[in-house]
Amino acid sequence: MKNFNLLIIILLTTLGVNAQEVKFAPLDASPADISYFPNKAVKFKKTDNPSAVIKVIYSRPSVKGRAIFGDLIPFGEVWRVGANENTEIKFYKAVTIDGKNIPAGSYSLFAIPEKDKWTIIINKEVDMWGAYAYDESKNIAKVSVPVKTVSTPIEALSIAFTTGGSVANLVIGWDKTTVELPITIK
């Protein structure tokens, strides 16, 4: 009887442990990435003194042989600039975009792609999935920027910064298209 009770206890303990196993999600098809301005703004070693001014967190979908702008991403519609959760842009300092003062803080980054221009949108609402709950009344900046065509297609959506004095150019590139949003650092 003692052996039977011990067997039952071991069996119940084993079932309880197995029931608590975590099932991790598979690798995302559009992995998350982060871009900083300045590009080396994060701390690599104890002696570094990083001073991030802007951070962009986004997911990187790939072309995978698809037609992107005008097809997968329709012209004239609000897009989250990436995949999965909407892209988040954080300003560690106040900035100016197209003459509009934007206080330090975290915002969403959206775009309305067109064939020859994009409208880039900075929106107050964060922590959304996609552009499904996009609320235009929460926009704090809306800027039209020209489209540039690149000769070598960019497979995965990419965001980086270039610099010119006190201006950080937020560069978005995917497929055969790039756009630049000038951001003046105060």
LINDA-V46598 format. One record per helix or strand of 3 or more residues. SS is the DSSP state (h for helix, s for strand). FROM is the first residue (numbers start at 1). LEN is the number of residues. If there is no record, write none. Layout:
ss=(SS,SS)
from=(FROM,FROM)
len=(LEN,LEN)
This chain:
ss=(h,s,s,s,s,s,s,s,h,s,s,s)
from=(2,32,54,87,95,100,105,117,136,139,148,167)
len=(18,6,6,5,3,3,9,7,3,8,17,19)
